[in-house]
Amino acid sequence: MKIANAPCSWGILEFDLQGKSPDYTQVLDEMLAIGYGGTELGDWGFMPTDPAQLSDELASRELTLLDAFVPVALADVEAHATGEKSALQHARLLAEVAGDTPFIVLADDNGTVKERTENAGRIRPEHGLTQEQWDTFVTGVHHIAQSVKDETGLRTVFHHHCAGYVETPAEVDMLMQHTDPNLVGLCFDTGHYRFGGGDPLEIFDKHAERIWHVHFKDYHPEIANSSRKEGWDYFQSIGKGVFCELGKGEVDFPAFISALRNRNYDGWIVVEQDVLPGMGSPYQSAKRNYHYLSAIITK
């Protein structure tokens, strides 16, 4: 298994946040210096959107482009056309730079619904979608994934995510049960699943065949408990470090890697330690994450 990282580990997030983040040359240079072999695209416009320039930047650092994250308000039918346009824009760039191997990582437009953002990590059933909204949501996922496949050949994986409408294990189950397993895979994120109330190892008993892509993120239980006690919203929880460095939380990564191997997973492991702009030293955290993960993969 090969190890990659993502711009979100340097505070490059899809949200409109305050604070200064590094530019793409610094992020890619630091990935190279640490030893990572691949990267995600990051927000549209963070990296060059000219295919030739982006190819040159990646090739000069021997980095593989793995995927692009595309958030869409899927419960709103009026957002589907714009979401499809965005997904195709990302997919065309990925296809020109890296062929048909990358993924479109489709997600809800997380952090935009007040109730879900304020209750991330403690979602109750009444915070969820109605059946009619679920139907709209699934229709949007299918339409966008099919459009991406038809035009570019790229596959789509869905990223469950705190502060979105697919956060809890029950919501992940619902989406997997109602989407086409030949069209839509799962981008499984260990930290988001744990903060959403699930045990990452249990996912293999439910949806092992749907896991086409993985994000490794740790989860700090004491910070999560404080979040629930104090009523922090999603962004406050991130700012306090709920997604800590790998090996410093409670996710059992050695067991998770063993489970992946038992199922012959041969894809990438993407480290994602979501931080807000200006938090800590992303380079040092990324370096420690790499060394931690390298050590347990080689055992």
Phi, psi and omega in degrees: 000138183258151187249130177233173173223182185218153180303336180297337177289348176253013179087013178269092185247163183283356183269157177275092187245155176278155176110155184264133177243158179291161177275174188293328181295321178294315181299312181292321178298320181288323174301314179298314183298325181284322180125003178295148183253354183207167181212157168273166183288325187081182180304146178302126180097347176292311172262165178304141178259358171279122186302319182294317180294316180296318178301317180296317181297318181288316182296323181294341179248004181054044178253140178263135176274122191258322188190174174222134181272126183232104177274136180220137176284078192290340178283352180251109184301331181289345179271351187294319182295317178295320178297319177298317179299316179295315180299319180292323177300313178294317184294321179298318179295313179301316183295321180291326184274322190228015179074212185257017182272332180291170178247149159272122179262097183275142179212166170295164176278076189297149176078011182250345177260119188306312184296319180289322180292319182289336185246018179302132182090356179211042182290136175249161183306324182292348177275357189270185181279150169284168179299320179297319179293323176299318179300316178296317181301309182295320177302317179296317179300312181297315184297314182292316180297319180293319179298317178297316181295315183296320185274323188240345184083356181285149176268156180245134172241146178262133181257107170295148192200134175296148184073016173234180184278356173235089184237311187280161175305321180296323179288322174297316178302314181301315181294316180295323182290336186247011175244155183288118182293344177272348184248324187235122174260186180243128167268102187271125181247114185299319183288317179295321181294320180291315178295330178282359174107006183250165174262116184305328181290335180290342183298331182289335177282344184251311193224035184304319184288345180269350182279101180260344186207145181228144172245128177262116180219134179267171188218128183262109187296325181292320178292321177296321177296320177295323178300316180292318182294318185270351180074034179292149173275181185302315185288325174296320179297318176298314182298332178274352175096030180299329175260087187275179177297152180301135180089354180254000177245210185248003177290131182272084183293320176303318179292324180293318178297319178299319179294322176297316180296321180297339180252016175058036176292124182237020180271195180272152166255119181256117176284127174226107174249089184302124174227157175276156179306130177090357181283124170056210177241095182304322180299312182294320178295316179297324179293314179295321178299319180296313182293323177298311184291319178301320183295319183278336177289324184278354179289000000 
